[in-house]
Amino acid sequence: MAAADRHELNARDLTAETIGGDAVILNLATGVYYGLHGAGGFAFAMLQHGHTAAETGAALCKRYGIEPEQAEADVAELLQRLLDEGILTPANGSAPRELPADALPEEGDYATPELERYDDMGDLMAVDPPMPGIADTPWQSPRN
């Protein structure tokens, strides 16, 4: 399997968190944010952690009892949207990372993953300029 089959978060521009199957993704440069719920959040977490589309589809089948063809089509469509939006990029490594336990959704029925895009607060949420290395910023102590 080629490394290009695996993806990771575009950490240069974005930050993301998945809790209980709900994913929130924020583009720090534009302020656009995204949401994925249930099966969508679970699929995103898997893809973000380097699992292939096939591995992600198999996990959806197992968790929700859906047909492989549906899972394959839904994951392919979600992955393409995540790539088109610049949320995921090809991964450098070839092994997936362990999925955090809190990324698993609550038990429930399957719903086709839908990437929700919100740009209503872009002006407020964008960091200008984007600051991906804020930990390296030299802070000065206040004078006494």
N, CA and C of each residue as an Amber inpcrd file, in Angstrom:
protein
   432
   0.8360000  -1.1750000   0.0000000   0.0000000   0.0000000   0.0000000
   0.8850000   1.2430000   0.0000000   0.6110000   2.1560000  -0.8600000
   1.4190000   3.3600000  -1.0030000   1.1140000   4.3500000   0.1080000
   2.1230000   5.1390000   0.4610000   1.9500000   6.1570000   1.4970000
   0.8840000   7.1680000   1.0950000   0.7000000   7.3930000  -0.2310000
  -0.2930000   8.3490000  -0.7050000  -1.7200000   7.8950000  -0.3820000
  -1.8840000   6.6120000  -0.0230000  -3.1990000   6.1060000   0.3620000
  -3.5640000   6.5350000   1.7720000  -2.5780000   7.0560000   2.4990000
  -2.8000000   7.4830000   3.8750000  -2.7110000   9.0070000   3.9400000
  -3.4620000   9.5670000   4.8590000  -3.5400000  11.0200000   4.9610000
  -3.3890000  11.4630000   6.4000000  -3.1650000  12.7660000   6.5580000
  -3.0720000  13.3680000   7.8800000  -3.6260000  14.7800000   7.7990000
  -3.8800000  15.3540000   8.9560000  -4.3890000  16.7130000   9.0210000
  -3.3550000  17.6860000   8.4730000  -3.8050000  18.6660000   7.7310000
  -2.9510000  19.7450000   7.2550000  -2.6570000  20.6480000   8.4600000
  -1.7350000  20.2090000   9.2900000  -1.4670000  20.8730000  10.5750000
  -0.8210000  22.2450000  10.4130000  -0.3750000  22.5800000   9.2250000
   0.1980000  23.9080000   9.0110000  -0.8730000  24.9820000   9.1240000
  -2.0740000  24.6670000   8.6460000  -3.1350000  25.6690000   8.6110000
  -4.3250000  25.3470000   9.5110000  -4.4360000  24.1050000   9.9500000
  -5.6490000  23.6830000  10.6420000  -5.3810000  23.0480000  11.9880000
  -6.4070000  23.0600000  12.7980000  -6.4200000  22.3120000  14.0490000
  -7.7480000  21.5700000  14.0850000  -7.7650000  20.4090000  14.7310000
  -8.9880000  19.6020000  14.7730000  -9.0600000  18.8290000  16.0700000
 -10.2640000  18.5570000  16.4880000 -10.5150000  17.7580000  17.6750000
 -11.7410000  16.9010000  17.4090000 -11.6650000  15.6340000  17.7890000
 -12.8010000  14.7230000  17.6690000 -13.1100000  14.1720000  19.0520000
 -14.3360000  14.4050000  19.4950000 -14.7690000  13.9310000  20.8040000
 -16.1420000  13.2960000  20.6360000 -16.2470000  12.0550000  21.0710000
 -17.5240000  11.3580000  20.9930000 -18.0580000  11.2320000  19.5860000
 -17.1680000  11.1720000  18.6140000 -17.5850000  11.0300000  17.2240000
 -17.8970000  12.3360000  16.5220000 -17.8510000  13.4460000  17.2310000
 -18.0820000  14.7420000  16.6030000 -16.7450000  15.4230000  16.3870000
 -16.4870000  15.8250000  15.1580000 -15.2250000  16.4750000  14.8200000
 -15.4700000  17.9530000  14.5550000 -14.5810000  18.7740000  15.0790000
 -14.5660000  20.2100000  14.8010000 -13.1980000  20.5210000  14.2370000
 -13.1840000  21.1720000  13.0910000 -11.9490000  21.4770000  12.3750000
 -11.9300000  22.9810000  12.1250000 -10.8210000  23.6350000  12.4600000
 -10.7180000  25.0850000  12.3000000  -9.5200000  25.4230000  11.4330000
  -9.7650000  26.1930000  10.3910000  -8.6920000  26.7090000   9.5540000
  -8.2480000  28.0200000  10.1830000  -7.0320000  28.0330000  10.7350000
  -6.5260000  29.1990000  11.4610000  -6.2350000  30.3900000  10.5520000
  -5.9950000  30.1330000   9.2700000  -5.6820000  31.2250000   8.3450000
  -6.9330000  31.9370000   7.8600000  -8.0200000  31.1920000   7.6570000
  -9.2320000  31.7800000   7.0870000 -10.3570000  31.9580000   8.0910000
 -10.3050000  31.2320000   9.2060000 -11.3780000  31.2700000  10.1820000
 -12.5530000  30.3880000   9.8180000 -12.4850000  29.7240000   8.6760000
 -13.5430000  28.7930000   8.2840000 -13.4480000  27.5870000   9.2030000
 -14.5940000  27.1110000   9.6820000 -14.5770000  25.9170000  10.5120000
 -15.5560000  24.8960000   9.9520000 -15.3390000  23.6550000  10.3290000
 -16.0790000  22.5280000   9.7710000 -16.5690000  21.6390000  10.9100000
 -17.6270000  20.9010000  10.6290000 -18.1300000  19.9400000  11.5870000
 -18.4900000  18.6350000  10.9100000 -18.2660000  17.5540000  11.6170000
 -18.6640000  16.2110000  11.1950000 -19.2310000  15.5190000  12.4190000
 -20.3240000  14.8040000  12.2330000 -20.9890000  14.1750000  13.3720000
 -21.1150000  12.6690000  13.1770000 -21.1490000  11.9430000  14.2840000
 -21.3850000  10.5010000  14.2620000 -20.4110000   9.7540000  13.3820000
 -20.9410000   9.0440000  12.4110000 -20.1080000   8.2540000  11.5030000
 -19.1080000   9.1300000  10.7570000 -19.4810000  10.3670000  10.4600000
 -18.5780000  11.2870000   9.7760000 -17.3880000  11.6630000  10.6310000
 -17.6350000  11.9300000  11.9080000 -16.5440000  12.2420000  12.8260000
 -15.6200000  11.0580000  13.0160000 -16.2050000   9.8700000  13.1010000
 -15.4300000   8.6390000  13.2430000 -14.5660000   8.4080000  11.9970000
 -15.1590000   8.5670000  10.8120000 -14.4170000   8.3840000   9.5580000
 -13.2920000   9.4100000   9.4470000 -13.5740000  10.6640000   9.7980000
 -12.5430000  11.6970000   9.7520000 -11.3880000  11.3540000  10.6780000
 -11.7080000  10.9350000  11.8990000 -10.6600000  10.5860000  12.8660000
  -9.7710000   9.4740000  12.3090000 -10.3810000   8.4790000  11.6890000
  -9.5840000   7.3920000  11.1210000  -8.6920000   7.8980000   9.9890000
  -9.2700000   8.6630000   9.0640000  -8.4960000   9.1800000   7.9340000
  -7.3880000  10.1100000   8.4140000  -7.6860000  10.9540000   9.3810000
  -6.7190000  11.9060000   9.9200000  -5.5560000  11.1830000  10.5910000
  -5.8070000  10.0320000  11.1470000  -4.7680000   9.2770000  11.8360000
  -4.0700000   8.2790000  10.9200000  -4.2190000   8.4390000   9.6050000
  -3.4490000   7.6610000   8.6520000  -4.0520000   6.3520000   8.2020000
  -5.3090000   6.0970000   8.5260000  -5.9590000   4.8830000   8.0380000
  -6.3950000   5.1140000   6.5950000  -6.3100000   4.0860000   5.7890000
  -6.7040000   4.2110000   4.3930000  -8.2190000   4.2970000   4.2780000
  -8.6890000   4.6660000   3.0950000 -10.1290000   4.6990000   2.8460000
 -10.7170000   3.3040000   3.0110000 -10.0030000   2.2710000   2.5710000
 -10.4910000   0.8920000   2.7010000 -10.5970000   0.4890000   4.1710000
  -9.5980000   0.8300000   4.9670000  -9.6330000   0.5200000   6.4040000
 -10.7770000   1.2710000   7.0940000 -10.9660000   2.4990000   6.6870000
 -12.0300000   3.3150000   7.2670000 -13.3980000   2.7500000   6.8950000
 -13.5660000   2.3720000   5.6460000 -14.8260000   1.7660000   5.2020000
 -15.1170000   0.4690000   5.9450000 -14.1010000  -0.3600000   6.1350000
 -14.2830000  -1.6190000   6.8660000 -14.6980000  -1.3550000   8.3150000
 -14.1240000  -0.3290000   8.9200000 -14.4840000   0.0180000  10.2970000
 -15.9330000   0.5110000  10.3780000 -16.3810000   1.2750000   9.3760000
 -17.7740000   1.7290000   9.3480000 -18.7170000   0.5390000   9.2020000
 -18.3580000  -0.4130000   8.3380000 -19.1740000  -1.6200000   8.1620000
 -19.3140000  -2.3690000   9.4770000 -18.2120000  -2.5390000  10.1580000
 -18.2070000  -3.2810000  11.4220000 -19.0190000  -2.5610000  12.4910000
 -18.8300000  -1.2650000  12.6130000 -19.4800000  -0.4930000  13.6880000
 -20.9700000  -0.2960000  13.4390000 -21.3560000  -0.0770000  12.1710000
 -22.7420000   0.2770000  11.8650000 -23.5220000  -0.8040000  11.1240000
 -22.8420000  -1.8670000  10.6850000 -23.5300000  -2.9410000   9.9810000
 -24.0420000  -2.5420000   8.6110000 -23.3370000  -1.6410000   7.9500000
 -23.7520000  -1.2110000   6.6100000 -23.0440000  -2.0500000   5.5540000
 -23.5270000  -1.9860000   4.3410000 -22.9510000  -2.7440000   3.2280000
 -21.6010000  -2.1430000   2.8290000 -20.6440000  -2.9890000   2.4650000
 -19.3180000  -2.4980000   2.0600000 -19.3640000  -1.4890000   0.9130000
 -20.2580000  -1.6760000  -0.0300000 -20.3430000  -0.7550000  -1.1700000
 -20.7320000   0.6430000  -0.7100000 -21.6890000   0.7120000   0.2330000
 -22.1120000   2.0170000   0.7480000 -20.9730000   2.6730000   1.5180000
 -20.3090000   1.9050000   2.3680000 -19.2020000   2.4510000   3.1550000
 -18.0910000   2.9530000   2.2420000 -17.7550000   2.1720000   1.2280000
 -16.6950000   2.5510000   0.2910000 -17.0380000   3.8490000  -0.4290000
 -18.2660000   3.9620000  -0.9130000 -18.6830000   5.1720000  -1.6340000
 -18.7190000   6.3850000  -0.7040000 -19.2490000   6.1980000   0.5180000
 -19.3470000   7.3110000   1.4590000 -17.9700000   7.8100000   1.8830000
 -17.0460000   6.8850000   2.1460000 -15.6940000   7.2810000   2.5630000
 -14.9650000   7.9580000   1.4040000 -15.1100000   7.4380000   0.2000000
 -14.4520000   8.0450000  -0.9680000 -14.9390000   9.4810000  -1.1690000
 -16.2410000   9.6950000  -1.0270000 -16.7920000  11.0420000  -1.2010000
 -16.3100000  11.9840000  -0.0910000 -16.3150000  11.4970000   1.1530000
 -15.8390000  12.3180000   2.2680000 -14.3580000  12.6520000   2.1040000
 -13.5600000  11.6520000   1.7770000 -12.1240000  11.8810000   1.5970000
 -11.8700000  12.9150000   0.5090000 -12.5800000  12.8250000  -0.6010000
 -12.3810000  13.8030000  -1.6810000 -12.7290000  15.2060000  -1.2120000
 -13.7900000  15.3380000  -0.4520000 -14.1880000  16.6570000   0.0660000
 -13.1390000  17.2030000   1.0290000 -12.6060000  16.3260000   1.9000000
 -11.5630000  16.7450000   2.8470000 -10.3000000  17.1780000   2.1080000
  -9.9700000  16.5080000   1.0270000  -8.8100000  16.8910000   0.2130000
  -9.0830000  18.2010000  -0.5320000 -10.2780000  18.3300000  -1.1010000
 -10.6410000  19.5490000  -1.8380000 -10.6060000  20.7840000  -0.9420000
 -11.0050000  20.6310000   0.3140000 -11.0210000  21.7440000   1.2630000
  -9.6360000  22.0030000   1.8660000  -8.6640000  21.1360000   1.5620000
  -7.3160000  21.3040000   2.0910000  -7.1820000  20.8770000   3.5400000
  -8.1320000  20.0800000   4.0280000  -8.1160000  19.6460000   5.4180000
  -7.1220000  18.5010000   5.6130000  -7.0970000  17.5760000   4.6970000
  -6.1560000  16.4580000   4.7590000  -5.1100000  16.5970000   3.6650000
  -3.9250000  16.0820000   3.9400000  -2.8400000  16.0270000   2.9700000
  -2.2610000  14.6170000   3.0010000  -1.5420000  14.2120000   1.9580000
  -0.9070000  12.8870000   1.9950000   0.0340000  12.7750000   3.1930000
   0.0070000  11.6100000   3.8320000   0.8420000  11.3730000   5.0160000
   2.2490000  11.0070000   4.6080000   3.2140000  11.4280000   5.4060000
   4.6080000  11.0900000   5.1540000   4.9130000   9.6530000   5.5470000
   4.3510000   9.1970000   6.6490000   4.6000000   7.8450000   7.1330000
   3.6480000   6.8540000   6.4960000   3.9470000   5.5780000   6.6650000
   3.0970000   4.5760000   6.0490000   2.2480000   3.8160000   7.0590000
   2.4440000   4.0300000   8.3470000   1.6790000   3.3010000   9.3560000
   0.6660000   4.2200000  10.0130000  -0.5610000   3.7500000  10.1670000
  -1.5570000   4.5950000  10.8350000  -1.2540000   4.7410000  12.3190000
  -1.6880000   5.8700000  12.8710000  -1.5410000   6.1020000  14.3060000
  -2.7830000   5.5850000  15.0170000  -2.6230000   5.2770000  16.2890000
  -3.7360000   4.7590000  17.0720000  -4.8280000   5.8170000  17.2050000
  -6.0500000   5.3770000  17.0620000  -7.1940000   6.2680000  17.1660000
  -7.4980000   6.5290000  18.6330000  -7.6190000   7.7950000  19.0430000
  -7.9380000   8.0810000  20.4460000  -9.3000000   7.4890000  20.8110000
  -9.4340000   6.9830000  22.0240000 -10.6840000   6.3640000  22.4720000
 -11.8520000   7.3340000  22.4150000 -11.6020000   8.6210000  22.6660000
 -12.7030000   9.5840000  22.6670000 -13.1640000   9.9690000  21.2630000
 -12.5330000   9.4280000  20.2220000 -12.9590000   9.6980000  18.8480000
 -14.1280000   8.8130000  18.4370000 -14.4150000   7.7870000  19.2170000
 -15.5090000   6.8810000  18.8780000 -16.8470000   7.5430000  19.1410000
 -17.7800000   7.4210000  18.1870000 -19.0990000   8.0260000  18.3980000
 -19.9360000   7.2020000  19.3660000 -20.9370000   7.8460000  19.9210000
 -21.9170000   7.1330000  20.7370000 -22.6320000   6.1330000  19.8310000
 -23.1810000   5.0930000  20.4290000 -23.9470000   4.1240000  19.6440000
 -25.1070000   4.8480000  18.9700000 -25.4250000   4.4450000  17.7660000
 -26.5310000   5.0780000  17.0550000 -26.6400000   4.5500000  15.6480000
 -27.5980000   5.0550000  14.9320000 -27.8210000   4.6460000  13.5530000
 -26.8120000   5.3190000  12.6360000 -26.5760000   4.6840000  11.5100000
 -25.6450000   5.2130000  10.5230000 -26.3000000   6.3440000   9.7390000
 -25.5580000   7.4000000   9.5230000 -25.9600000   8.4900000   8.6380000
 -24.7640000   8.7890000   7.7400000 -25.0240000   9.0180000   6.4750000
 -23.9680000   9.3380000   5.5180000 -23.1580000  10.5330000   6.0180000
 -21.8220000  10.4050000   6.0580000 -20.9830000  11.5190000   6.5410000
 -21.1810000  12.7790000   5.7000000 -21.4310000  13.8750000   6.3750000
 -21.6110000  15.1720000   5.7310000 -20.6450000  16.1670000   6.3480000
 -19.7550000  16.7340000   5.5420000 -18.8480000  17.7670000   6.0160000
 -19.5940000  19.0980000   5.9940000 -19.8290000  19.6580000   7.1740000
 -20.5080000  20.9380000   7.2740000 -19.4540000  22.0390000   7.3090000
 -19.6430000  23.0500000   6.4690000 -18.6740000  24.1520000   6.3530000
 -19.3300000  25.4390000   6.8180000 -18.6290000  26.1540000   7.7020000
 -19.1420000  27.4080000   8.2450000 -18.1090000  28.5100000   8.0080000
 -18.5350000  29.5570000   7.3430000 -17.6130000  30.6740000   7.1240000
 -18.1840000  31.9810000   7.6770000 -19.2010000  31.8670000   8.5240000
 -19.8730000  33.0370000   9.0600000 -19.0510000  33.8220000  10.0750000
 -18.0300000  33.2000000  10.6560000 -17.2290000  33.9020000  11.6600000
 -15.7640000  33.9930000  11.2460000 -15.5220000  33.8670000   9.9680000
 -14.1570000  33.8680000   9.4610000 -13.3470000  35.0690000   9.8940000
 -13.9500000  36.2590000   9.8640000 -13.2170000  37.4690000  10.2430000
 -12.8210000  37.4620000  11.7090000 -13.6260000  36.8450000  12.5480000
 -13.3400000  36.8220000  13.9740000 -12.3660000  35.7260000  14.3700000
 -12.4080000  34.6030000  13.6520000 -11.6380000  33.4390000  14.0630000
 -10.2900000  33.3030000  13.3690000 -10.0990000  33.9980000  12.2760000
  -8.8260000  33.8900000  11.5560000  -7.7110000  34.5410000  12.3700000
  -6.5880000  33.8890000  12.3790000  -5.4100000  34.4400000  13.0410000
  -4.6070000  35.1340000  11.9550000  -4.3380000  36.4150000  12.1170000
  -3.6780000  37.1880000  11.0680000  -2.3640000  37.7360000  11.5860000
  -1.2450000  37.3350000  11.0930000  -1.0800000  36.2140000  10.1760000
  -1.1950000  34.8940000  10.9230000  -1.4100000  33.8020000  10.1780000
  -1.4910000  32.5120000  10.8620000  -0.2260000  32.2840000  11.6770000
  -0.3830000  31.7100000  12.8390000   0.7470000  31.5500000  13.7440000
   1.0090000  30.0910000  14.0730000   1.4140000  29.2770000  13.1130000
   1.6620000  27.8650000  13.4510000   2.8960000  27.6870000  14.2710000
   3.5630000  28.0770000  14.9490000   4.7620000  28.0040000  15.7430000
   4.6830000  28.9360000  16.9020000   3.4990000  29.1580000  17.4390000
   3.3440000  30.1020000  18.5370000   4.2000000  29.7350000  19.7390000
   4.5080000  28.4590000  19.9070000   5.3480000  28.0290000  21.0300000
   6.7700000  28.5750000  20.8910000   7.1780000  28.9200000  19.6710000
   8.5210000  29.4360000  19.4470000   8.5990000  30.9590000  19.5590000
   7.4850000  31.6160000  19.8620000   7.4720000  33.0660000  19.9690000
   8.2260000  33.4980000  21.2210000   9.1800000  34.4100000  21.0690000
   9.9430000  34.8530000  22.2520000   9.1080000  35.8080000  23.0990000
   8.7000000  35.3590000  24.2520000   7.8990000  36.1650000  25.1590000
   8.8080000  36.8990000  26.1180000   8.4430000  38.1160000  26.4400000
   9.2370000  38.8920000  27.3860000   8.4970000  38.9920000  28.7140000
   9.2510000  38.9400000  29.7760000   8.6610000  39.1030000  31.1090000
   8.3790000  40.5790000  31.3240000   7.2840000  40.8860000  32.0370000
   7.0050000  42.2930000  32.3140000   8.0720000  42.8630000  33.2580000
   8.3240000  44.1460000  33.0920000   9.3130000  44.8150000  33.9630000
   8.7060000  45.0850000  35.3230000   9.5000000  44.9270000  36.3410000
   9.0380000  45.2000000  37.7120000   9.1890000  46.6390000  38.0680000
